[in-house]
Amino acid sequence: MSDNKDPPVPEIDAEKLFLAMMGNGRYPDPYMYPALLKLKASGKYKLVALSNNVIFPPGHPLRAFGHDDVRAVFEIFIGSASIGMRKPERRAYEYAMRMIQERWGPEIEEKDVLFLDDIGENLKVARALGMRTLKVVLGKSDEAVRELEEMTGLQLLGEAGEQRHESQEGKGARRAGGGLRL
């Protein structure tokens, strides 16, 4: 009879792990960020962010890291840490719709909103409220931008995106098919 023991529990510095995760997520996506800038510059679309975020205390390294350039793209930025609600809580989406309607008018309905997210559960709630949705797969945001191009009729990918797509096609990578129409 062998003496089965559980493997030792690894020592994990939770703060270091959290900071690494949060730090990596603060860099603008090389495909989505330029696409958002182009959507905003077109004047045809209103950009709103509903973000599950954390507010770091003054003096914290990630507070000074600067995320304002990304937030500035959005005409309304709703951070979960500020409103006390997080996606996928239905009331967070309802709060976002109230902010949209207060800013641009009560005639804007959920069906007028295209909600982008990388987490399926967040998309399900948006869809249940009547919003259109688009999943942005991490590491494949160029595919989501291509779908946005199809929906809007705007060219949103630059040369880097086109080059990446061509190199992926050559390696047999598949692009997401179909998309919602505006």
SULQUI-V13194 format. One line per field, one symbol per residue. ss: DSSP state (a for helix, b for strand, c for the rest). phi: phi as a letter, one per 30 degrees, with the letter a starting at -180 (. if undefined). psi: psi as a letter, one per 40 degrees, with the letter a starting at -180 (. if undefined). A space follows every 50 residues. Layout:
BEGIN
ss->???
phi->???
psi->???
END
This chain:
BEGIN
ss->cccccccccccccaaaaaaaaaaacccccccaaaaaaaaaaacccccbbb bccccccccccccccccaaaaccccbbbbaaaaccccccaaaaaaaaaaa aaaacccccaaacbbbbccaaaaaaaaacccbbbbcccccaaaaaaaaaa aaccccccaaaaaaaaaaaacccccccccccc
phi->.dcdbddddddbdedddddddddddcddddcdddddedddddicbccbcc bdbbcddeideddddibddddddcdbccceddcibbdcdedddddddddd dddcjdddceddccccaccedddddedddjddbbdcdeibdddddddddd dcicdcccedddddddddedcidccdcildcd
psi->highiiiihihhgdddddddddddeehhheddddddddddddeeihhhhh hhihhiiheidededheddddedhdhhhhdddefiiifhddddddddddd dddeieehideehhhhiehdddddddddeeiiihhhhhefdddddddddd ddeihdhaddddddddddddeeiiihiaiih.
END
